[in-house]
Amino acid sequence: MNAKIKKHLTLDDRIDIQILLKEGKNFIQIADHIGKDRSTISREIKAHRYLTETTAGNDCIHRIVCDNPKTCKRRDVCFGNRSCRIRCKLCRIDCDRYEKESCIRHNKPPYVCSACETKSKCWLTKMEYEAKRAHGAYETLRSESRQGISLAEEDLDYLNSVVSQQIKQGQSIPVIWENYKDEMPISGRTLYKYVEQGLLDAKNLDLRRRVRMPQRKKSGPVLHIDKQCHIGRTFEDYSSYVDENPDAAVVQMDTVEGRKGGKVLLTLLFTNCDLQLMYLRDRNTAASVIQVFDYFRERLGNGLFQELFQVILTDRGSEFTDPVRIEADLGTGEIQCKVFYCDPRNSNQKSNCEKNHGLIRYVLPKGKSMDKLTQEDVTKMMNHINSYPRKKWNGQSPIDLFTKIYGQQASNKLGLVKIPPESIILTPALLK
């Protein structure tokens, strides 16, 4: 082993790990090469490995001995093809007996598929390690504790209600702070920063003297409300959970922004059919996300809510930092779903959702304000996008598949309406 053990892994170390994994080296050999303990190598790979799905073939655990091709009543999914194959990938959504198979090699060293001799022919979910991706996640995690703002959501709402209104009435921040200093959770100096950083409705232009003062260069902050919310909900925890519960339906959650500081969309994509729900929110806050889930519980009822929202995967945006109120029915305390987070700077871990946002951008180009939109406009756009046939699903639309899986009643309660193919519009003209 090298005489000196370095404190942190560098990008070069991680590149060496990636190369040596592909060469089939074990952890002891890799540790000797880069001058680290083998336990460090093990932790590094388990912390930064990631899943990659395959769209080819059937990954059902029963596929070899399955007799369903003889009795399956869903032969129309392949456009009337009567020579149904055991390897048909549509078994994933149409067969009640479908059980996802996971590779047992992911549970023991080297924990990834880099040197697996059957990798090119395998239909199962792959586990990968990529050096640049791992190093980016490490750097983000390392700097996260040094940046951002730690403030409870209710405190931020209080500041906004008190401060913004009085600033717009012509009052100065020192006067406002002096009048409310006993209730203020921050100093007057910090209050100036919050206005500068766009965290309140009042802006710099609303401050009379600030209009005449030169603006300082600053980097955009991230609002961190609860840094502990990710514990037990990491992407590694997510991977373990879906391995143990392969039948659990996964929903990918995200935000689509228009004008900075204006209205935003909450999107929720069902990965088993690519249907994406869309809800307009006045502000990009945790409270506005909770309001949408409160609406779901009231509209759907507990039974249908728990059937639709079993596992939710999202990024680490500040609007998603109240997972308990998403997971639990506050009336009974019952945990009804599970929330997990992608690794830092790894939103591609919910790539289905990100890809579908491209269709939203056809209608709402990036940077275009959503402030004049209503929920009726958003629902209209949602139905046109979800009615768009997908090659991935052999020409079926997400609404078709969602209704097959969950039933017409669920579609009706969510406001889903099938748009005829010849009437689908995916341009800004749809909302004019």
Contacts in CASP RR format, 6 or more apart in sequence:
PFRMAT RR
TARGET T0000
AUTHOR 0000-0000-0000
METHOD contacts of the structure
MODEL  1
MNAKIKKHLTLDDRIDIQILLKEGKNFIQIADHIGKDRSTISREIKAHRY
LTETTAGNDCIHRIVCDNPKTCKRRDVCFGNRSCRIRCKLCRIDCDRYEK
ESCIRHNKPPYVCSACETKSKCWLTKMEYEAKRAHGAYETLRSESRQGIS
LAEEDLDYLNSVVSQQIKQGQSIPVIWENYKDEMPISGRTLYKYVEQGLL
DAKNLDLRRRVRMPQRKKSGPVLHIDKQCHIGRTFEDYSSYVDENPDAAV
VQMDTVEGRKGGKVLLTLLFTNCDLQLMYLRDRNTAASVIQVFDYFRERL
GNGLFQELFQVILTDRGSEFTDPVRIEADLGTGEIQCKVFYCDPRNSNQK
SNCEKNHGLIRYVLPKGKSMDKLTQEDVTKMMNHINSYPRKKWNGQSPID
LFTKIYGQQASNKLGLVKIPPESIILTPALLK
1 31 0 8 1.000
1 32 0 8 1.000
1 35 0 8 1.000
2 32 0 8 1.000
2 34 0 8 1.000
2 35 0 8 1.000
4 35 0 8 1.000
5 35 0 8 1.000
5 36 0 8 1.000
5 37 0 8 1.000
6 13 0 8 1.000
6 35 0 8 1.000
6 36 0 8 1.000
9 17 0 8 1.000
9 34 0 8 1.000
9 36 0 8 1.000
9 40 0 8 1.000
9 44 0 8 1.000
9 135 0 8 1.000
9 138 0 8 1.000
10 135 0 8 1.000
11 131 0 8 1.000
11 132 0 8 1.000
11 135 0 8 1.000
13 34 0 8 1.000
13 36 0 8 1.000
14 44 0 8 1.000
14 131 0 8 1.000
14 132 0 8 1.000
14 134 0 8 1.000
14 135 0 8 1.000
15 131 0 8 1.000
16 30 0 8 1.000
16 33 0 8 1.000
16 34 0 8 1.000
17 30 0 8 1.000
17 34 0 8 1.000
17 41 0 8 1.000
17 44 0 8 1.000
17 45 0 8 1.000
17 129 0 8 1.000
17 131 0 8 1.000
18 114 0 8 1.000
18 129 0 8 1.000
18 130 0 8 1.000
18 131 0 8 1.000
20 29 0 8 1.000
20 30 0 8 1.000
20 33 0 8 1.000
21 30 0 8 1.000
21 45 0 8 1.000
21 110 0 8 1.000
21 112 0 8 1.000
21 114 0 8 1.000
21 115 0 8 1.000
21 129 0 8 1.000
22 114 0 8 1.000
22 115 0 8 1.000
23 115 0 8 1.000
24 110 0 8 1.000
24 114 0 8 1.000
24 115 0 8 1.000
25 33 0 8 1.000
26 109 0 8 1.000
26 110 0 8 1.000
27 38 0 8 1.000
27 41 0 8 1.000
27 42 0 8 1.000
27 109 0 8 1.000
27 110 0 8 1.000
28 38 0 8 1.000
30 38 0 8 1.000
30 41 0 8 1.000
31 37 0 8 1.000
31 38 0 8 1.000
31 40 0 8 1.000
31 41 0 8 1.000
42 109 0 8 1.000
42 111 0 8 1.000
44 134 0 8 1.000
45 110 0 8 1.000
45 111 0 8 1.000
45 112 0 8 1.000
45 129 0 8 1.000
46 111 0 8 1.000
46 236 0 8 1.000
47 134 0 8 1.000
47 236 0 8 1.000
48 129 0 8 1.000
48 133 0 8 1.000
48 134 0 8 1.000
48 137 0 8 1.000
48 138 0 8 1.000
48 343 0 8 1.000
49 111 0 8 1.000
49 112 0 8 1.000
49 127 0 8 1.000
49 128 0 8 1.000
49 129 0 8 1.000
49 236 0 8 1.000
50 127 0 8 1.000
50 128 0 8 1.000
50 129 0 8 1.000
50 130 0 8 1.000
50 133 0 8 1.000
50 235 0 8 1.000
50 343 0 8 1.000
50 346 0 8 1.000
50 349 0 8 1.000
51 125 0 8 1.000
51 126 0 8 1.000
51 127 0 8 1.000
51 128 0 8 1.000
51 239 0 8 1.000
51 349 0 8 1.000
52 125 0 8 1.000
52 126 0 8 1.000
52 127 0 8 1.000
52 128 0 8 1.000
53 125 0 8 1.000
54 122 0 8 1.000
54 123 0 8 1.000
54 124 0 8 1.000
54 125 0 8 1.000
54 126 0 8 1.000
55 89 0 8 1.000
55 392 0 8 1.000
56 89 0 8 1.000
56 123 0 8 1.000
57 87 0 8 1.000
57 88 0 8 1.000
57 89 0 8 1.000
57 123 0 8 1.000
58 86 0 8 1.000
58 87 0 8 1.000
58 88 0 8 1.000
58 89 0 8 1.000
58 91 0 8 1.000
58 92 0 8 1.000
58 123 0 8 1.000
59 92 0 8 1.000
59 100 0 8 1.000
59 101 0 8 1.000
59 123 0 8 1.000
59 124 0 8 1.000
59 125 0 8 1.000
60 66 0 8 1.000
60 91 0 8 1.000
60 92 0 8 1.000
60 95 0 8 1.000
60 97 0 8 1.000
60 98 0 8 1.000
60 99 0 8 1.000
60 100 0 8 1.000
60 101 0 8 1.000
61 99 0 8 1.000
61 100 0 8 1.000
61 101 0 8 1.000
62 97 0 8 1.000
62 98 0 8 1.000
62 99 0 8 1.000
63 86 0 8 1.000
63 87 0 8 1.000
63 91 0 8 1.000
64 86 0 8 1.000
66 86 0 8 1.000
66 97 0 8 1.000
68 91 0 8 1.000
68 95 0 8 1.000
68 97 0 8 1.000
69 84 0 8 1.000
69 85 0 8 1.000
69 86 0 8 1.000
69 88 0 8 1.000
72 84 0 8 1.000
72 94 0 8 1.000
72 95 0 8 1.000
74 90 0 8 1.000
74 94 0 8 1.000
74 95 0 8 1.000
75 81 0 8 1.000
75 82 0 8 1.000
75 84 0 8 1.000
77 90 0 8 1.000
77 94 0 8 1.000
77 394 0 8 1.000
77 396 0 8 1.000
78 84 0 8 1.000
78 88 0 8 1.000
78 90 0 8 1.000
78 394 0 8 1.000
79 394 0 8 1.000
90 394 0 8 1.000
91 98 0 8 1.000
92 98 0 8 1.000
92 100 0 8 1.000
92 272 0 8 1.000
93 272 0 8 1.000
93 273 0 8 1.000
93 401 0 8 1.000
93 404 0 8 1.000
93 405 0 8 1.000
94 404 0 8 1.000
98 247 0 8 1.000
99 246 0 8 1.000
99 247 0 8 1.000
100 125 0 8 1.000
100 246 0 8 1.000
100 247 0 8 1.000
101 124 0 8 1.000
101 246 0 8 1.000
102 124 0 8 1.000
102 125 0 8 1.000
102 243 0 8 1.000
102 246 0 8 1.000
103 113 0 8 1.000
103 122 0 8 1.000
103 124 0 8 1.000
103 125 0 8 1.000
103 127 0 8 1.000
105 113 0 8 1.000
105 116 0 8 1.000
106 112 0 8 1.000
106 113 0 8 1.000
106 127 0 8 1.000
106 243 0 8 1.000
111 127 0 8 1.000
112 127 0 8 1.000
112 128 0 8 1.000
112 129 0 8 1.000
113 119 0 8 1.000
113 122 0 8 1.000
113 126 0 8 1.000
113 127 0 8 1.000
113 128 0 8 1.000
114 128 0 8 1.000
114 129 0 8 1.000
116 122 0 8 1.000
119 126 0 8 1.000
127 239 0 8 1.000
133 346 0 8 1.000
136 344 0 8 1.000
136 345 0 8 1.000
137 343 0 8 1.000
137 344 0 8 1.000
137 345 0 8 1.000
137 346 0 8 1.000
140 344 0 8 1.000
140 345 0 8 1.000
141 344 0 8 1.000
144 224 0 8 1.000
144 227 0 8 1.000
144 344 0 8 1.000
145 227 0 8 1.000
147 221 0 8 1.000
147 222 0 8 1.000
148 221 0 8 1.000
148 222 0 8 1.000
148 223 0 8 1.000
148 224 0 8 1.000
149 194 0 8 1.000
149 197 0 8 1.000
149 199 0 8 1.000
149 221 0 8 1.000
149 222 0 8 1.000
149 223 0 8 1.000
149 224 0 8 1.000
150 224 0 8 1.000
150 225 0 8 1.000
150 227 0 8 1.000
151 185 0 8 1.000
151 186 0 8 1.000
151 223 0 8 1.000
151 225 0 8 1.000
152 185 0 8 1.000
152 225 0 8 1.000
153 225 0 8 1.000
153 285 0 8 1.000
153 286 0 8 1.000
153 287 0 8 1.000
153 322 0 8 1.000
155 185 0 8 1.000
156 199 0 8 1.000
156 223 0 8 1.000
156 285 0 8 1.000
157 285 0 8 1.000
157 287 0 8 1.000
158 183 0 8 1.000
158 185 0 8 1.000
159 184 0 8 1.000
159 185 0 8 1.000
159 186 0 8 1.000
159 191 0 8 1.000
159 194 0 8 1.000
159 200 0 8 1.000
160 200 0 8 1.000
160 201 0 8 1.000
162 176 0 8 1.000
162 180 0 8 1.000
162 183 0 8 1.000
163 173 0 8 1.000
163 176 0 8 1.000
163 191 0 8 1.000
163 195 0 8 1.000
163 200 0 8 1.000
163 202 0 8 1.000
164 200 0 8 1.000
164 201 0 8 1.000
164 202 0 8 1.000
166 176 0 8 1.000
167 173 0 8 1.000
167 176 0 8 1.000
167 195 0 8 1.000
167 202 0 8 1.000
167 206 0 8 1.000
167 207 0 8 1.000
168 202 0 8 1.000
168 206 0 8 1.000
170 206 0 8 1.000
170 208 0 8 1.000
172 207 0 8 1.000
172 208 0 8 1.000
172 209 0 8 1.000
173 188 0 8 1.000
173 191 0 8 1.000
173 192 0 8 1.000
173 195 0 8 1.000
173 207 0 8 1.000
174 188 0 8 1.000
176 191 0 8 1.000
177 184 0 8 1.000
177 187 0 8 1.000
177 188 0 8 1.000
177 191 0 8 1.000
184 191 0 8 1.000
186 194 0 8 1.000
194 200 0 8 1.000
195 202 0 8 1.000
195 203 0 8 1.000
195 204 0 8 1.000
195 206 0 8 1.000
195 207 0 8 1.000
195 210 0 8 1.000
196 204 0 8 1.000
196 215 0 8 1.000
196 216 0 8 1.000
196 218 0 8 1.000
197 218 0 8 1.000
197 220 0 8 1.000
197 221 0 8 1.000
198 261 0 8 1.000
199 221 0 8 1.000
199 223 0 8 1.000
204 210 0 8 1.000
204 211 0 8 1.000
204 215 0 8 1.000
205 211 0 8 1.000
222 317 0 8 1.000
222 318 0 8 1.000
223 318 0 8 1.000
224 318 0 8 1.000
224 321 0 8 1.000
225 286 0 8 1.000
225 318 0 8 1.000
225 321 0 8 1.000
225 322 0 8 1.000
226 321 0 8 1.000
226 322 0 8 1.000
229 321 0 8 1.000
229 322 0 8 1.000
229 323 0 8 1.000
229 324 0 8 1.000
230 316 0 8 1.000
230 341 0 8 1.000
233 323 0 8 1.000
233 338 0 8 1.000
233 339 0 8 1.000
233 340 0 8 1.000
233 341 0 8 1.000
234 340 0 8 1.000
234 341 0 8 1.000
234 343 0 8 1.000
235 313 0 8 1.000
235 340 0 8 1.000
235 341 0 8 1.000
235 342 0 8 1.000
235 343 0 8 1.000
235 346 0 8 1.000
235 349 0 8 1.000
237 340 0 8 1.000
238 311 0 8 1.000
238 313 0 8 1.000
238 340 0 8 1.000
238 341 0 8 1.000
241 248 0 8 1.000
241 311 0 8 1.000
241 338 0 8 1.000
241 340 0 8 1.000
242 248 0 8 1.000
242 250 0 8 1.000
242 311 0 8 1.000
245 311 0 8 1.000
248 310 0 8 1.000
248 311 0 8 1.000
248 338 0 8 1.000
249 270 0 8 1.000
249 271 0 8 1.000
249 272 0 8 1.000
249 307 0 8 1.000
249 308 0 8 1.000
249 310 0 8 1.000
249 311 0 8 1.000
250 270 0 8 1.000
250 271 0 8 1.000
250 272 0 8 1.000
250 310 0 8 1.000
250 311 0 8 1.000
250 312 0 8 1.000
250 313 0 8 1.000
251 268 0 8 1.000
251 269 0 8 1.000
251 270 0 8 1.000
251 271 0 8 1.000
251 308 0 8 1.000
251 309 0 8 1.000
251 310 0 8 1.000
251 311 0 8 1.000
251 312 0 8 1.000
251 313 0 8 1.000
252 268 0 8 1.000
252 269 0 8 1.000
252 271 0 8 1.000
252 312 0 8 1.000
252 313 0 8 1.000
252 314 0 8 1.000
252 350 0 8 1.000
252 352 0 8 1.000
252 353 0 8 1.000
253 266 0 8 1.000
253 267 0 8 1.000
253 268 0 8 1.000
253 269 0 8 1.000
253 312 0 8 1.000
253 313 0 8 1.000
253 314 0 8 1.000
253 320 0 8 1.000
253 350 0 8 1.000
253 353 0 8 1.000
254 266 0 8 1.000
254 267 0 8 1.000
254 269 0 8 1.000
254 314 0 8 1.000
254 315 0 8 1.000
254 347 0 8 1.000
254 350 0 8 1.000
254 353 0 8 1.000
254 354 0 8 1.000
254 357 0 8 1.000
255 264 0 8 1.000
255 265 0 8 1.000
255 266 0 8 1.000
255 267 0 8 1.000
255 284 0 8 1.000
255 317 0 8 1.000
255 319 0 8 1.000
256 264 0 8 1.000
256 265 0 8 1.000
256 267 0 8 1.000
256 278 0 8 1.000
256 357 0 8 1.000
256 360 0 8 1.000
256 364 0 8 1.000
257 264 0 8 1.000
257 284 0 8 1.000
257 367 0 8 1.000
258 264 0 8 1.000
258 364 0 8 1.000
258 366 0 8 1.000
258 367 0 8 1.000
258 368 0 8 1.000
258 369 0 8 1.000
258 370 0 8 1.000
259 367 0 8 1.000
259 368 0 8 1.000
259 369 0 8 1.000
259 370 0 8 1.000
259 371 0 8 1.000
261 283 0 8 1.000
261 284 0 8 1.000
262 282 0 8 1.000
262 283 0 8 1.000
262 284 0 8 1.000
262 369 0 8 1.000
262 370 0 8 1.000
262 371 0 8 1.000
263 280 0 8 1.000
263 281 0 8 1.000
263 282 0 8 1.000
263 283 0 8 1.000
263 369 0 8 1.000
263 370 0 8 1.000
263 371 0 8 1.000
263 373 0 8 1.000
264 280 0 8 1.000
264 281 0 8 1.000
264 283 0 8 1.000
264 284 0 8 1.000
264 370 0 8 1.000
265 278 0 8 1.000
265 279 0 8 1.000
265 280 0 8 1.000
265 281 0 8 1.000
265 360 0 8 1.000
265 370 0 8 1.000
265 378 0 8 1.000
266 278 0 8 1.000
266 279 0 8 1.000
266 281 0 8 1.000
266 288 0 8 1.000
266 289 0 8 1.000
266 292 0 8 1.000
267 276 0 8 1.000
267 277 0 8 1.000
267 278 0 8 1.000
267 353 0 8 1.000
267 356 0 8 1.000
267 357 0 8 1.000
267 360 0 8 1.000
268 276 0 8 1.000
268 277 0 8 1.000
268 312 0 8 1.000
269 275 0 8 1.000
269 276 0 8 1.000
269 277 0 8 1.000
269 350 0 8 1.000
269 352 0 8 1.000
269 353 0 8 1.000
269 356 0 8 1.000
270 276 0 8 1.000
270 308 0 8 1.000
270 398 0 8 1.000
270 402 0 8 1.000
271 352 0 8 1.000
272 401 0 8 1.000
272 405 0 8 1.000
273 393 0 8 1.000
273 398 0 8 1.000
273 401 0 8 1.000
273 402 0 8 1.000
273 405 0 8 1.000
274 352 0 8 1.000
274 356 0 8 1.000
274 390 0 8 1.000
274 392 0 8 1.000
274 393 0 8 1.000
274 398 0 8 1.000
274 401 0 8 1.000
275 386 0 8 1.000
275 398 0 8 1.000
275 399 0 8 1.000
275 401 0 8 1.000
275 402 0 8 1.000
275 416 0 8 1.000
276 353 0 8 1.000
276 356 0 8 1.000
276 382 0 8 1.000
276 385 0 8 1.000
276 386 0 8 1.000
276 398 0 8 1.000
277 382 0 8 1.000
277 414 0 8 1.000
278 360 0 8 1.000
278 378 0 8 1.000
278 379 0 8 1.000
278 381 0 8 1.000
278 382 0 8 1.000
279 292 0 8 1.000
279 295 0 8 1.000
279 375 0 8 1.000
279 378 0 8 1.000
280 370 0 8 1.000
280 373 0 8 1.000
280 374 0 8 1.000
280 375 0 8 1.000
280 377 0 8 1.000
280 378 0 8 1.000
281 288 0 8 1.000
281 289 0 8 1.000
281 291 0 8 1.000
281 292 0 8 1.000
282 288 0 8 1.000
284 318 0 8 1.000
284 319 0 8 1.000
285 318 0 8 1.000
285 319 0 8 1.000
286 318 0 8 1.000
286 319 0 8 1.000
286 320 0 8 1.000
286 321 0 8 1.000
286 322 0 8 1.000
287 322 0 8 1.000
288 319 0 8 1.000
289 319 0 8 1.000
289 320 0 8 1.000
289 322 0 8 1.000
289 326 0 8 1.000
290 322 0 8 1.000
290 325 0 8 1.000
290 326 0 8 1.000
293 325 0 8 1.000
293 326 0 8 1.000
296 305 0 8 1.000
296 308 0 8 1.000
296 309 0 8 1.000
297 305 0 8 1.000
297 329 0 8 1.000
299 413 0 8 1.000
299 414 0 8 1.000
300 308 0 8 1.000
300 410 0 8 1.000
300 413 0 8 1.000
300 414 0 8 1.000
302 329 0 8 1.000
302 334 0 8 1.000
302 336 0 8 1.000
304 406 0 8 1.000
304 409 0 8 1.000
304 410 0 8 1.000
304 413 0 8 1.000
305 336 0 8 1.000
305 337 0 8 1.000
306 336 0 8 1.000
306 337 0 8 1.000
307 406 0 8 1.000
307 410 0 8 1.000
308 406 0 8 1.000
308 410 0 8 1.000
309 336 0 8 1.000
309 337 0 8 1.000
310 337 0 8 1.000
310 338 0 8 1.000
311 337 0 8 1.000
311 338 0 8 1.000
311 340 0 8 1.000
312 326 0 8 1.000
312 337 0 8 1.000
312 338 0 8 1.000
312 339 0 8 1.000
312 340 0 8 1.000
313 340 0 8 1.000
313 341 0 8 1.000
313 342 0 8 1.000
313 349 0 8 1.000
313 350 0 8 1.000
314 320 0 8 1.000
314 339 0 8 1.000
314 340 0 8 1.000
314 341 0 8 1.000
314 342 0 8 1.000
314 350 0 8 1.000
315 341 0 8 1.000
315 342 0 8 1.000
315 347 0 8 1.000
315 350 0 8 1.000
316 341 0 8 1.000
316 342 0 8 1.000
316 344 0 8 1.000
320 339 0 8 1.000
320 341 0 8 1.000
323 339 0 8 1.000
326 337 0 8 1.000
326 339 0 8 1.000
327 335 0 8 1.000
327 336 0 8 1.000
327 337 0 8 1.000
327 338 0 8 1.000
327 339 0 8 1.000
328 334 0 8 1.000
328 335 0 8 1.000
328 336 0 8 1.000
329 336 0 8 1.000
342 349 0 8 1.000
342 350 0 8 1.000
343 349 0 8 1.000
347 354 0 8 1.000
348 354 0 8 1.000
356 385 0 8 1.000
359 385 0 8 1.000
359 388 0 8 1.000
359 426 0 8 1.000
360 381 0 8 1.000
360 385 0 8 1.000
362 426 0 8 1.000
362 427 0 8 1.000
363 381 0 8 1.000
363 384 0 8 1.000
363 385 0 8 1.000
363 425 0 8 1.000
363 426 0 8 1.000
363 427 0 8 1.000
363 428 0 8 1.000
363 430 0 8 1.000
363 431 0 8 1.000
364 370 0 8 1.000
364 381 0 8 1.000
364 428 0 8 1.000
364 431 0 8 1.000
365 428 0 8 1.000
368 428 0 8 1.000
373 431 0 8 1.000
377 431 0 8 1.000
379 415 0 8 1.000
380 430 0 8 1.000
380 431 0 8 1.000
381 430 0 8 1.000
381 431 0 8 1.000
382 416 0 8 1.000
383 399 0 8 1.000
383 415 0 8 1.000
383 416 0 8 1.000
383 417 0 8 1.000
383 418 0 8 1.000
383 419 0 8 1.000
384 419 0 8 1.000
384 424 0 8 1.000
384 425 0 8 1.000
384 426 0 8 1.000
384 430 0 8 1.000
385 426 0 8 1.000
386 397 0 8 1.000
386 398 0 8 1.000
386 399 0 8 1.000
386 402 0 8 1.000
386 416 0 8 1.000
387 397 0 8 1.000
387 398 0 8 1.000
387 399 0 8 1.000
387 418 0 8 1.000
387 419 0 8 1.000
387 420 0 8 1.000
387 421 0 8 1.000
387 424 0 8 1.000
388 397 0 8 1.000
388 398 0 8 1.000
388 424 0 8 1.000
388 426 0 8 1.000
389 395 0 8 1.000
389 396 0 8 1.000
389 397 0 8 1.000
389 421 0 8 1.000
390 396 0 8 1.000
390 397 0 8 1.000
390 398 0 8 1.000
393 400 0 8 1.000
393 401 0 8 1.000
397 418 0 8 1.000
399 411 0 8 1.000
399 416 0 8 1.000
399 417 0 8 1.000
399 418 0 8 1.000
400 418 0 8 1.000
402 410 0 8 1.000
402 411 0 8 1.000
402 416 0 8 1.000
403 410 0 8 1.000
403 411 0 8 1.000
403 416 0 8 1.000
END
